[in-house]
Amino acid sequence: MIAPAIKRSPLAADLDHVMAHTQGLWEELRGEAVFITGGTGFFGRWLLESFAEANRHLSLGAQAVVLTRDPDRFRRSAERLASNEFIQLVKGDVQTLDAEIIQSQLGSSAPDRFAHIIHGASETSEPANRNHPSKVLDTLFAGTRRTLDFGARMGTENFLLVSSGAVYGDQPGHLSHLPENYPGAPDVRAPMSAYGEGKRVAELLCNAQGRSSKMKCKIARCFAFVGPHLALDAHYAIGNFVRDALDGKPIQVKGDGTPFRSYLYAADLAIWLWTMMLNPGATGTYNVGSDDAHSIREIAECVSHNSPHQPLVTVAQKPDGNRSASRYVPDISRARRELGLQVWTPLDVAVRKTIEFYQQPRTFL
């Protein structure tokens, strides 16, 4: 039986792409409930978009419960998703997550269990990491511990931690792509190390939980991404480039343009995360991202080339020939080999689709 037609997302083509590469996995969610922390940000919006589409297309009867500190704000910014009958918002902080409080908010619609949990809540802003590192650490440590305890209480079978490539620390110049077994770590003296260290502790807690219980804990070490819903005013270089291009201003590269980065498109990201969550063959830790590396200057030029007005690219500093370029690029061979995951969307297409999204009227969000 096909569910009644509802107003589809403006990202319909992207969601068709997600569905095409996740066919068969969604049966794991039929009649089940998934609990999501960090469900109202960039990652969360894509998880909810694809969840809603799978629920509609396959009549899964699944329920997504999203923990958020400000439900009303999300309702204002994502009315279509927030009004979906299979998505429920509960108010709370991950550091004080409590099963009884969640169930009391849900009332008669509270599920008997949450078979799946995706834990993505964290403080990622640059000011917070620089000025309030203890708060960042508290959120990651206490939040992960409370979410794991919540999962144990609610009969969770599969737990996906959204971690970060920041756990590796600085990528050495001789290493073109970071593999999952690279033993690096953040420099604790660095002002921005709290986030990476916090994610390392979160991974430690998940691995400990997986050894001591029947809960299957999986870790997605995420790198850099581009796509609709990406914040254009945060500390993400490619988001800033898109913002400049949309404003009709020159695209400003603040450094010398030599660092290498790679960007996975948001629809591909959704495929990766749902595959790691729902594929029974997914185990342990996987890098999540693109392995197609480009310099920051090349990325800025790509944004310019795919923008309507093709603005000028300016580079603030001259490259230092005596210093090797920094890199932040994952080795994704394990995800390719074990789960069949790919980088389906080339960078230029990803950039063009992102720009087109932000040129559309905002009424559909």
C-alpha positions in Angstrom: 0.0 0.0 0.0 1.4 3.4 -1.0 1.0 6.3 1.5 -1.1 9.2 0.5 0.7 11.8 -1.5 2.0 14.8 0.4 3.9 17.9 -0.5 7.4 16.8 -1.4 10.6 18.5 -0.6 12.2 20.9 -3.2 15.1 18.5 -2.9 13.0 15.7 -4.6 15.7 14.8 -7.1 18.3 14.5 -4.4 15.9 12.4 -2.3 15.3 10.1 -5.2 19.1 9.7 -5.4 19.1 8.8 -1.7 16.3 6.3 -2.1 18.0 4.6 -5.1 21.1 3.9 -3.1 19.4 2.8 0.1 16.8 0.4 -1.3 16.3 -2.6 1.0 17.9 -0.9 4.1 14.7 0.8 5.2 13.0 -2.4 6.2 15.0 -2.2 9.4 12.9 0.8 10.4 9.5 -0.7 9.5 7.2 -0.1 12.5 10.2 1.1 14.6 11.3 4.3 16.2 14.6 6.1 15.8 15.8 8.7 18.3 18.0 11.5 16.9 20.1 14.1 18.7 21.5 17.0 16.7 18.6 16.6 14.4 17.9 20.2 13.6 21.3 21.2 12.1 22.8 20.5 8.7 23.2 16.7 9.2 19.9 16.4 11.0 17.9 18.2 8.3 19.2 15.7 5.7 18.5 12.8 8.0 15.0 14.0 8.5 14.4 14.8 4.8 15.5 11.3 3.8 13.6 9.6 6.7 10.4 11.4 5.7 10.8 10.5 2.1 11.5 6.8 2.9 8.5 6.7 5.2 6.3 8.3 2.5 7.5 6.1 -0.3 7.6 2.8 1.5 4.8 3.3 4.0 7.2 2.2 6.8 5.1 3.5 9.7 8.3 4.5 11.3 8.7 7.3 13.9 11.5 9.7 14.3 11.8 11.5 17.6 14.2 14.5 17.6 15.7 16.0 20.7 16.1 19.8 20.4 16.7 22.6 22.9 14.3 24.9 20.9 11.5 23.1 19.1 9.7 26.3 18.2 12.8 27.6 16.4 12.9 24.5 14.3 9.2 24.7 13.5 9.7 28.2 12.2 12.7 27.3 10.1 11.5 23.9 8.8 7.7 24.0 9.0 7.2 21.2 6.4 9.4 18.7 8.3 8.3 19.8 11.7 4.6 19.2 10.7 5.3 15.7 9.3 3.1 13.3 11.3 6.0 10.8 11.7 8.5 13.3 13.1 8.1 14.4 16.7 10.1 17.1 18.4 10.9 16.8 22.1 12.5 19.6 24.1 15.6 18.9 26.1 19.4 19.1 26.4 21.5 16.1 25.6 23.5 16.6 28.8 20.3 16.0 30.9 18.6 13.5 28.6 16.2 11.3 30.7 14.0 8.5 29.4 11.0 9.3 31.7 11.0 13.0 30.7 11.1 12.1 27.0 8.3 9.6 27.3 6.1 12.0 29.3 6.5 14.6 26.5 5.5 12.0 23.9 2.5 10.8 26.0 0.4 8.1 24.3 2.6 8.2 21.2 5.7 7.2 23.1 7.2 4.1 21.6 8.0 1.0 23.7 11.6 1.2 22.5 14.0 3.1 20.2 15.6 0.4 18.1 18.0 2.9 16.6 19.7 6.0 17.9 21.7 8.5 15.8 23.7 10.7 18.2 25.0 13.9 16.5 24.6 16.6 19.1 27.7 18.7 19.6 28.9 22.3 19.8 30.8 22.9 16.5 31.0 26.7 16.3 34.4 28.2 16.2 33.7 30.8 19.0 32.5 28.1 21.4 35.6 25.9 20.7 37.9 28.8 21.1 36.3 30.6 24.1 34.4 27.9 26.0 36.3 24.6 25.5 35.1 23.1 28.7 31.5 23.5 27.6 32.3 21.8 24.3 33.9 18.9 26.2 31.0 18.7 28.6 28.5 18.5 25.8 30.4 15.7 24.0 31.3 13.7 27.1 28.1 14.0 29.2 25.9 14.1 26.2 27.3 10.9 24.8 27.1 9.1 28.1 23.5 10.2 28.7 22.5 9.1 25.2 24.1 5.7 25.6 22.4 5.3 29.0 19.1 6.3 27.3 19.7 3.8 24.6 20.3 1.0 27.1 17.1 1.9 28.9 15.1 2.1 25.7 16.2 -1.3 24.2 18.4 0.3 21.5 20.0 -2.2 19.1 21.9 0.1 16.8 23.7 3.2 17.9 25.4 5.5 15.4 27.8 8.2 16.7 28.4 11.1 14.4 32.1 11.7 15.1 34.6 13.8 13.2 37.9 13.6 11.3 39.1 16.1 14.0 39.9 13.1 16.2 43.1 12.6 14.1 44.6 15.9 14.8 46.8 17.6 12.2 47.2 15.5 9.0 51.0 14.9 8.3 52.2 16.3 5.0 53.4 12.9 3.8 50.0 11.3 4.2 47.7 12.2 1.3 44.6 10.6 2.9 43.8 9.7 6.5 42.9 6.0 7.1 40.8 4.9 10.1 43.8 3.3 11.8 46.0 6.5 11.8 47.0 6.9 15.4 47.2 10.7 15.5 45.4 13.0 18.0 44.7 16.7 18.5 47.3 18.8 20.1 45.9 19.6 23.5 47.8 22.9 23.5 45.9 24.1 20.4 43.0 26.5 21.1 40.6 24.5 18.9 41.4 21.1 20.3 38.4 20.7 22.5 36.1 19.5 19.8 38.5 16.8 18.5 39.3 15.6 22.0 35.6 15.6 22.9 34.8 13.4 19.9 37.7 11.0 20.9 36.1 10.6 24.3 32.7 10.1 22.8 34.2 7.3 20.6 35.8 5.8 23.7 32.4 5.7 25.5 30.7 4.1 22.5 33.4 1.4 22.1 33.2 0.6 25.8 29.4 0.4 25.6 29.6 -1.9 22.6 31.9 -4.3 24.4 29.8 -4.4 27.6 26.3 -4.8 26.1 24.4 -6.1 23.1 24.1 -2.6 21.7 25.8 -2.4 18.3 27.8 0.9 18.3 29.1 2.3 15.1 31.1 5.4 14.5 31.0 7.8 11.5 34.1 10.0 11.4 32.8 12.9 9.3 35.0 15.3 7.3 33.8 18.2 5.1 30.5 18.6 3.3 28.6 20.9 1.0 24.9 21.1 0.0 21.5 22.6 0.8 21.0 23.6 4.5 24.8 24.2 5.0 25.3 27.3 7.1 26.8 30.0 4.9 27.8 32.3 7.8 29.7 29.8 9.9 33.4 28.9 9.8 33.0 26.6 6.8 35.1 27.9 3.9 33.0 26.6 1.1 29.8 28.0 2.8 31.5 31.4 3.0 32.4 31.2 -0.7 28.8 30.4 -1.7 27.6 33.3 0.4 30.0 35.7 -1.2 29.0 34.5 -4.7 25.2 34.8 -3.9 25.8 38.3 -2.6 27.5 39.3 -5.8 30.8 40.0 -4.0 34.3 38.8 -4.7 35.0 35.4 -3.2 37.6 35.9 -0.4 40.2 33.3 0.5 41.5 34.4 3.9 44.7 32.4 3.8 47.1 31.5 1.0 44.7 29.1 -0.7 47.1 26.1 -0.5 45.4 23.8 2.1 43.8 20.7 0.6 40.2 19.8 1.4 37.5 17.5 0.0 33.7 17.9 0.1 31.0 15.2 0.0 27.6 16.3 -1.2 24.8 16.3 1.4 22.6 13.8 -0.4 25.6 11.4 -0.6 26.2 12.0 3.1 22.6 11.0 3.9 23.2 7.7 2.0 26.4 7.1 3.9 24.9 7.7 7.3 21.7 5.7 6.8 23.8 2.8 5.3 26.0 2.8 8.4 23.0 2.9 10.7 20.8 0.3 8.9 23.2 -2.1 7.1 23.8 -5.1 9.4 27.2 -5.6 7.8 28.4 -2.1 9.0 30.7 -2.5 12.0 33.1 -0.3 13.9 34.5 3.0 12.5 34.3 4.5 9.1 35.6 7.7 7.6 32.8 9.7 5.9 33.6 12.2 3.2 35.1 12.6 -0.3 38.6 11.6 -1.2 38.7 14.0 -4.1 41.1 16.6 -2.8 41.4 20.2 -4.1 43.2 23.3 -2.8 41.1 25.9 -1.1 41.9 28.3 -4.0 40.6 25.7 -6.5 37.5 25.2 -4.4 36.9 29.0 -4.4 37.4 29.0 -8.2 34.9 26.1 -8.6 32.3 28.1 -6.7 33.0 31.1 -8.9 32.8 29.1 -12.1 29.4 27.6 -11.1 27.9 30.9 -9.9 25.7 33.0 -12.2 28.0 36.1 -12.1 31.3 34.2 -11.8 32.8 36.6 -9.2 36.5 37.4 -8.9 38.5 35.2 -6.4 40.8 37.0 -4.1 43.6 35.4 -2.0 44.7 37.3 1.0 48.2 35.8 1.5 51.0 34.6 -0.8 51.9 30.9 -0.5 55.1 30.1 1.5 57.2 27.9 -0.7 59.1 26.6 2.4 56.0 25.2 4.0 54.0 22.2 2.8 50.3 22.6 2.3 48.0 21.3 5.1 45.6 18.6 4.3 42.3 17.3 5.7 41.3 14.5 3.4 39.9 11.0 4.4 40.8 7.6 3.1 37.4 6.1 2.3 38.5 2.7 1.0 37.0 0.8 3.9 33.5 2.3 3.3 33.8 1.6 -0.4 35.0 -2.0 0.1 32.7 -3.1 2.9 29.5 -1.1 2.2 29.7 -0.2 -1.5 29.6 3.6 -0.7 30.9 6.0 -3.3 31.3 9.7 -4.0 28.5 9.9 -6.5 28.2 13.7 -6.8 31.3 15.5 -8.3 32.4 18.7 -6.6 31.3 21.0 -9.4 27.8 19.5 -9.5 27.6 19.6 -5.7 28.5 23.3 -5.7 26.0 24.1 -8.5 23.2 22.3 -6.8 23.9 24.1 -3.5 23.9 27.5 -5.2 20.6 26.7 -7.0 19.0 25.7 -3.7 19.9 29.0 -2.1 18.6 30.9 -5.1 15.1 29.4 -4.7 12.4 31.1 -2.6 12.6 30.2 1.1 8.9 29.5 1.4 9.2 25.7 1.0 11.5 25.1 4.1 
